[in-house]
Amino acid sequence: MQYINLSEIAEIQSGLVVSRKEVKFDSEQFIEYMRLNLRSINEDGSINEESLDRYFANEKLEEQFITTPNDIIVRLFPPFRPALITESLIGLVVPSQFAIIRLKSNGVIPEFLCCYLSHRSMLEFLAIKESGRASKGIKISTISEIEIPLLPLDKQKTIAAYGEIHIKRKQLYLDLIQQYDLKMEAVINREIGGK
Protein backbone atom coordinates (compact mmCIF):
# COMPACT_ATOMS: atom_id res chain seq x y z
CA MET A 1 0.00 0.00 0.00
CA GLN A 2 1.23 3.48 -0.84
CA TYR A 3 1.47 6.14 1.89
CA ILE A 4 1.97 9.89 1.65
CA ASN A 5 2.85 12.52 4.25
CA LEU A 6 -0.13 14.60 5.35
CA SER A 7 1.77 17.79 4.47
CA GLU A 8 1.75 16.74 0.81
CA ILE A 9 -2.05 16.66 0.61
CA ALA A 10 -3.06 19.25 3.20
CA GLU A 11 -2.22 22.62 4.69
CA ILE A 12 -1.62 22.29 8.43
CA GLN A 13 -1.32 25.19 10.85
CA SER A 14 -2.08 26.08 14.42
CA GLY A 15 -4.98 28.30 15.38
CA LEU A 16 -4.99 31.94 16.44
CA VAL A 17 -3.37 33.21 19.63
CA VAL A 18 -6.67 34.78 20.68
CA SER A 19 -5.21 37.20 23.23
CA ARG A 20 -3.47 39.09 20.42
CA LYS A 21 -6.72 40.04 18.69
CA GLU A 22 -9.03 40.23 21.69
CA VAL A 23 -10.77 43.56 22.17
CA LYS A 24 -9.51 45.72 25.05
CA PHE A 25 -11.83 46.85 27.84
CA ASP A 26 -12.20 50.46 26.68
CA SER A 27 -12.74 49.72 22.99
CA GLU A 28 -16.13 50.51 21.50
CA GLN A 29 -15.48 48.81 18.16
CA PHE A 30 -15.33 45.05 17.95
CA ILE A 31 -16.38 42.10 15.83
CA GLU A 32 -18.12 39.22 17.56
CA TYR A 33 -17.33 35.59 16.73
CA MET A 34 -18.01 32.21 18.29
CA ARG A 35 -14.83 30.41 19.37
CA LEU A 36 -13.86 26.80 19.93
CA ASN A 37 -12.35 25.86 23.28
CA LEU A 38 -10.88 22.65 24.70
CA ARG A 39 -14.33 21.57 25.96
CA SER A 40 -15.87 21.98 22.52
CA ILE A 41 -14.76 18.61 21.10
CA ASN A 42 -16.62 15.65 22.56
CA GLU A 43 -15.05 12.25 23.11
CA ASP A 44 -16.58 10.97 19.86
CA GLY A 45 -15.08 13.80 17.80
CA SER A 46 -18.30 15.79 17.47
CA ILE A 47 -18.42 19.47 18.39
CA ASN A 48 -20.63 20.56 21.27
CA GLU A 49 -22.09 23.82 20.04
CA GLU A 50 -23.39 24.67 23.52
CA SER A 51 -19.84 24.90 24.86
CA LEU A 52 -18.58 27.44 22.31
CA ASP A 53 -17.37 30.78 23.69
CA ARG A 54 -18.25 34.27 22.52
CA TYR A 55 -15.15 36.05 21.30
CA PHE A 56 -14.79 39.79 20.65
CA ALA A 57 -12.01 40.68 18.22
CA ASN A 58 -10.57 44.16 17.72
CA GLU A 59 -10.59 43.65 13.93
CA LYS A 60 -11.80 41.24 11.26
CA LEU A 61 -9.82 38.03 11.65
CA GLU A 62 -7.84 36.37 8.87
CA GLU A 63 -9.78 33.61 7.11
CA GLN A 64 -7.06 31.06 7.89
CA PHE A 65 -8.18 31.05 11.55
CA ILE A 66 -11.90 30.66 10.77
CA THR A 67 -13.49 27.25 10.19
CA THR A 68 -14.62 26.27 6.71
CA PRO A 69 -16.48 23.11 5.60
CA ASN A 70 -14.35 19.94 5.63
CA ASP A 71 -11.64 21.40 7.88
CA ILE A 72 -10.33 18.94 10.42
CA ILE A 73 -9.62 20.48 13.80
CA VAL A 74 -7.26 18.56 16.09
CA ARG A 75 -6.74 19.18 19.78
CA LEU A 76 -3.00 19.60 20.33
CA PHE A 77 -3.27 18.63 24.01
CA PRO A 78 -4.70 15.53 25.68
CA PRO A 79 -7.16 14.09 25.06
CA PHE A 80 -6.15 14.32 21.40
CA ARG A 81 -9.23 14.34 19.20
CA PRO A 82 -9.88 15.30 15.60
CA ALA A 83 -13.23 16.82 14.61
CA LEU A 84 -14.65 17.41 11.15
CA ILE A 85 -16.18 20.81 10.45
CA THR A 86 -19.58 20.53 8.78
CA GLU A 87 -21.75 23.23 7.18
CA SER A 88 -23.38 24.07 10.52
CA LEU A 89 -19.98 24.78 12.14
CA ILE A 90 -18.45 27.27 9.70
CA GLY A 91 -17.23 30.67 10.86
CA LEU A 92 -15.81 29.61 14.24
CA VAL A 93 -12.52 31.02 15.52
CA VAL A 94 -9.91 28.30 16.04
CA PRO A 95 -7.58 29.08 18.97
CA SER A 96 -3.92 28.07 19.16
CA GLN A 97 -4.66 24.91 21.21
CA PHE A 98 -5.83 23.32 17.96
CA ALA A 99 -4.35 22.41 14.60
CA ILE A 100 -6.30 23.18 11.44
CA ILE A 101 -5.98 20.67 8.61
CA ARG A 102 -7.28 21.75 5.19
CA LEU A 103 -7.05 19.21 2.40
CA LYS A 104 -5.71 20.52 -0.89
CA SER A 105 -6.01 17.22 -2.75
CA ASN A 106 -9.07 15.32 -3.94
CA GLY A 107 -7.25 12.02 -3.41
CA VAL A 108 -8.26 11.84 0.26
CA ILE A 109 -11.72 12.65 1.56
CA PRO A 110 -11.97 14.60 4.84
CA GLU A 111 -14.33 12.08 6.52
CA PHE A 112 -11.81 9.29 5.92
CA LEU A 113 -8.89 11.40 7.14
CA CYS A 114 -10.74 12.32 10.33
CA CYS A 115 -11.59 8.66 10.91
CA TYR A 116 -7.99 7.63 10.23
CA LEU A 117 -6.61 10.20 12.69
CA SER A 118 -9.04 8.89 15.33
CA HIS A 119 -8.05 5.26 14.81
CA ARG A 120 -6.55 3.49 17.82
CA SER A 121 -5.42 6.67 19.51
CA MET A 122 -2.97 7.51 16.73
CA LEU A 123 -2.45 11.03 18.04
CA GLU A 124 -1.67 9.79 21.56
CA PHE A 125 0.89 7.42 20.07
CA LEU A 126 2.48 10.33 18.25
CA ALA A 127 2.63 12.39 21.43
CA ILE A 128 4.32 9.54 23.30
CA LYS A 129 6.74 8.98 20.45
CA GLU A 130 7.55 12.68 20.24
CA SER A 131 7.95 13.56 23.89
CA GLY A 132 8.13 10.29 25.76
CA ARG A 133 4.71 10.73 27.34
CA ALA A 134 1.19 11.62 26.21
CA SER A 135 0.67 14.45 28.72
CA LYS A 136 2.46 16.95 26.47
CA GLY A 137 1.10 18.41 23.29
CA ILE A 138 1.68 17.44 19.69
CA LYS A 139 3.65 19.75 17.40
CA ILE A 140 2.31 20.86 14.03
CA SER A 141 5.44 19.44 12.40
CA THR A 142 4.64 16.01 13.84
CA ILE A 143 1.10 16.12 12.46
CA SER A 144 2.52 17.15 9.07
CA GLU A 145 4.63 13.98 8.97
CA ILE A 146 1.75 11.56 9.58
CA GLU A 147 1.70 8.99 6.81
CA ILE A 148 -1.73 8.65 5.21
CA PRO A 149 -2.63 5.51 3.20
CA LEU A 150 -3.70 6.28 -0.36
CA LEU A 151 -6.76 4.06 -0.62
CA PRO A 152 -9.22 4.13 -3.54
CA LEU A 153 -12.02 6.63 -2.94
CA ASP A 154 -14.67 3.91 -2.64
CA LYS A 155 -12.73 2.27 0.22
CA GLN A 156 -12.24 5.65 1.90
CA LYS A 157 -16.00 6.27 1.70
CA THR A 158 -16.72 2.84 3.18
CA ILE A 159 -14.36 3.42 6.10
CA ALA A 160 -15.79 6.91 6.67
CA ALA A 161 -19.34 5.50 6.65
CA TYR A 162 -18.41 2.83 9.21
CA GLY A 163 -16.79 5.51 11.36
CA GLU A 164 -19.93 7.63 11.26
CA ILE A 165 -22.15 4.64 12.12
CA HIS A 166 -19.81 3.77 15.00
CA ILE A 167 -20.08 7.28 16.44
CA LYS A 168 -23.89 7.24 16.16
CA ARG A 169 -24.15 3.81 17.79
CA LYS A 170 -21.84 4.85 20.60
CA GLN A 171 -23.97 7.93 21.26
CA LEU A 172 -27.14 5.82 21.26
CA TYR A 173 -25.57 3.45 23.82
CA LEU A 174 -24.54 6.37 26.01
CA ASP A 175 -28.07 7.82 25.78
CA LEU A 176 -29.54 4.42 26.69
CA ILE A 177 -27.27 4.11 29.72
CA GLN A 178 -28.30 7.60 30.84
CA GLN A 179 -31.99 6.65 30.50
CA TYR A 180 -31.44 3.48 32.58
CA ASP A 181 -29.65 5.55 35.23
CA LEU A 182 -32.59 7.96 35.40
CA LYS A 183 -35.06 5.07 35.60
CA MET A 184 -33.06 3.41 38.37
CA GLU A 185 -32.95 6.66 40.33
CA ALA A 186 -36.72 7.10 39.91
CA VAL A 187 -37.41 3.53 41.12
CA ILE A 188 -35.21 3.97 44.19
CA ASN A 189 -36.77 7.36 44.99
CA ARG A 190 -40.29 5.92 44.62
CA GLU A 191 -39.55 2.89 46.83
CA ILE A 192 -37.75 4.71 49.64
CA GLY A 193 -39.63 7.97 49.46
CA GLY A 194 -36.91 10.15 47.93
CA LYS A 195 -34.57 9.95 50.90
C-alpha positions in Angstrom: 0.0 0.0 0.0 1.2 3.5 -0.8 1.5 6.1 1.9 2.0 9.9 1.6 2.8 12.5 4.3 -0.1 14.6 5.3 1.8 17.8 4.5 1.7 16.7 0.8 -2.1 16.7 0.6 -3.1 19.3 3.2 -2.2 22.6 4.7 -1.6 22.3 8.4 -1.3 25.2 10.8 -2.1 26.1 14.4 -5.0 28.3 15.4 -5.0 31.9 16.4 -3.4 33.2 19.6 -6.7 34.8 20.7 -5.2 37.2 23.2 -3.5 39.1 20.4 -6.7 40.0 18.7 -9.0 40.2 21.7 -10.8 43.6 22.2 -9.5 45.7 25.0 -11.8 46.9 27.8 -12.2 50.5 26.7 -12.7 49.7 23.0 -16.1 50.5 21.5 -15.5 48.8 18.2 -15.3 45.0 17.9 -16.4 42.1 15.8 -18.1 39.2 17.6 -17.3 35.6 16.7 -18.0 32.2 18.3 -14.8 30.4 19.4 -13.9 26.8 19.9 -12.3 25.9 23.3 -10.9 22.6 24.7 -14.3 21.6 26.0 -15.9 22.0 22.5 -14.8 18.6 21.1 -16.6 15.7 22.6 -15.0 12.3 23.1 -16.6 11.0 19.9 -15.1 13.8 17.8 -18.3 15.8 17.5 -18.4 19.5 18.4 -20.6 20.6 21.3 -22.1 23.8 20.0 -23.4 24.7 23.5 -19.8 24.9 24.9 -18.6 27.4 22.3 -17.4 30.8 23.7 -18.2 34.3 22.5 -15.1 36.1 21.3 -14.8 39.8 20.6 -12.0 40.7 18.2 -10.6 44.2 17.7 -10.6 43.6 13.9 -11.8 41.2 11.3 -9.8 38.0 11.7 -7.8 36.4 8.9 -9.8 33.6 7.1 -7.1 31.1 7.9 -8.2 31.1 11.5 -11.9 30.7 10.8 -13.5 27.3 10.2 -14.6 26.3 6.7 -16.5 23.1 5.6 -14.3 19.9 5.6 -11.6 21.4 7.9 -10.3 18.9 10.4 -9.6 20.5 13.8 -7.3 18.6 16.1 -6.7 19.2 19.8 -3.0 19.6 20.3 -3.3 18.6 24.0 -4.7 15.5 25.7 -7.2 14.1 25.1 -6.2 14.3 21.4 -9.2 14.3 19.2 -9.9 15.3 15.6 -13.2 16.8 14.6 -14.7 17.4 11.2 -16.2 20.8 10.4 -19.6 20.5 8.8 -21.7 23.2 7.2 -23.4 24.1 10.5 -20.0 24.8 12.1 -18.4 27.3 9.7 -17.2 30.7 10.9 -15.8 29.6 14.2 -12.5 31.0 15.5 -9.9 28.3 16.0 -7.6 29.1 19.0 -3.9 28.1 19.2 -4.7 24.9 21.2 -5.8 23.3 18.0 -4.3 22.4 14.6 -6.3 23.2 11.4 -6.0 20.7 8.6 -7.3 21.7 5.2 -7.1 19.2 2.4 -5.7 20.5 -0.9 -6.0 17.2 -2.7 -9.1 15.3 -3.9 -7.2 12.0 -3.4 -8.3 11.8 0.3 -11.7 12.7 1.6 -12.0 14.6 4.8 -14.3 12.1 6.5 -11.8 9.3 5.9 -8.9 11.4 7.1 -10.7 12.3 10.3 -11.6 8.7 10.9 -8.0 7.6 10.2 -6.6 10.2 12.7 -9.0 8.9 15.3 -8.1 5.3 14.8 -6.5 3.5 17.8 -5.4 6.7 19.5 -3.0 7.5 16.7 -2.5 11.0 18.0 -1.7 9.8 21.6 0.9 7.4 20.1 2.5 10.3 18.2 2.6 12.4 21.4 4.3 9.5 23.3 6.7 9.0 20.5 7.5 12.7 20.2 7.9 13.6 23.9 8.1 10.3 25.8 4.7 10.7 27.3 1.2 11.6 26.2 0.7 14.5 28.7 2.5 17.0 26.5 1.1 18.4 23.3 1.7 17.4 19.7 3.6 19.7 17.4 2.3 20.9 14.0 5.4 19.4 12.4 4.6 16.0 13.8 1.1 16.1 12.5 2.5 17.1 9.1 4.6 14.0 9.0 1.8 11.6 9.6 1.7 9.0 6.8 -1.7 8.7 5.2 -2.6 5.5 3.2 -3.7 6.3 -0.4 -6.8 4.1 -0.6 -9.2 4.1 -3.5 -12.0 6.6 -2.9 -14.7 3.9 -2.6 -12.7 2.3 0.2 -12.2 5.6 1.9 -16.0 6.3 1.7 -16.7 2.8 3.2 -14.4 3.4 6.1 -15.8 6.9 6.7 -19.3 5.5 6.7 -18.4 2.8 9.2 -16.8 5.5 11.4 -19.9 7.6 11.3 -22.1 4.6 12.1 -19.8 3.8 15.0 -20.1 7.3 16.4 -23.9 7.2 16.2 -24.1 3.8 17.8 -21.8 4.8 20.6 -24.0 7.9 21.3 -27.1 5.8 21.3 -25.6 3.5 23.8 -24.5 6.4 26.0 -28.1 7.8 25.8 -29.5 4.4 26.7 -27.3 4.1 29.7 -28.3 7.6 30.8 -32.0 6.6 30.5 -31.4 3.5 32.6 -29.6 5.6 35.2 -32.6 8.0 35.4 -35.1 5.1 35.6 -33.1 3.4 38.4 -32.9 6.7 40.3 -36.7 7.1 39.9 -37.4 3.5 41.1 -35.2 4.0 44.2 -36.8 7.4 45.0 -40.3 5.9 44.6 -39.5 2.9 46.8 -37.7 4.7 49.6 -39.6 8.0 49.5 -36.9 10.2 47.9 -34.6 10.0 50.9 
